[in-house]
Amino acid sequence: MSKKVVILFSGQGAQKVGMGKDLVEAYPVAKELFSKADEALGFSLSEIMFDGPDEELTKTSRCQPALYLHGLACLAVLKEKVADLKVTAAAGLSLGEFTAHAAAGTFSFEDGLNVVAQRGQFMEEACESTEGSMAAMIGGDEEAVKQLAADSDVDVANFNAPGQIVLSGTVEGVDKAVAGAKERGIRMAKKLNVAGAYHSRLMQSAQDKLSAVLADTEIATPNVPVYCNFKATQVADAAEIRETLEKQVTGSVRWTESMQALIAEGNTTFVELGPGKVLAGLMGRIDKSVEVISIEDAASLEEAIQKLA
């Protein structure tokens, strides 16, 4: 009997120096993918991933293609080692949604890499031309957080898990939200160490540029359902895929709803592909009854193969 899993891909912030190095050393299929990426990009992304420095890998234009490549390399090895693995659906947090689409055959590895590399560049440029910030609101009622965002003139960037919502916008607006959080019953408000205001209106220039790139990218019907961040539903139509990938740049990441929708479909085993086990942590707050197997390196990959084989 084949093992049915939903595959999940990491978002920006999960990257770390050394990511993928042991995969390339241990598995030819991973090595081939890394070589293909370096060639397509015209620079050694693998070198930045393996050796850093951290400030170079952390750049939006570098970490987005790095996480895309890492997630797909993990999946390639897993599929090779677990022959009867049946992927029932895919999703990814923010940038990870692009990786999920590549995994589902929506676009080719190279086309997806090109889109992601340009998305990272556009978002980096938007960060440099605006003064933005983000803050996590922990332990607050969702409606109270949404009202605080509106009153502070900032946007809700991420609905990550119950009691974990991220706000994004101008430095002034985010500071106002942080200062007013306690009186709205929010347990803790914490500013994040980020380069700018992701998933807010300050990313509009990046969204506009990405729209043009997506318009020129060949989009196929995914071979498994892909759940999008923008609507928290599965998308299959090419026009809708382009629209949701585009609007996600300034729109909210509705991760909680997406995971709840996948669980409601009867999915009970999820495989997280990416560094840091961030998505497993969020799932623990969304629904403790489901299993999340996290894969980030050769050791965790071998463990996952044992569980799934």
PyMOL commands that set and color helices and strands:
alter all, ss='L'
color gray80, all
select helices_A, chain A and resi 21-26+28-41+45-51+54-57+60-81+96-103+109-129+142-152+171-180+182-184+201-215+238-247+255-264+275-286+298-308
alter helices_A, ss='H'
color red, helices_A
select strands_A, chain A and resi 3-9+85-92+132-138+155-161+164-170+188-191+226-227+234-235+269-273+291-295
alter strands_A, ss='S'
color yellow, strands_A
deselect
rebuild
show_as cartoon
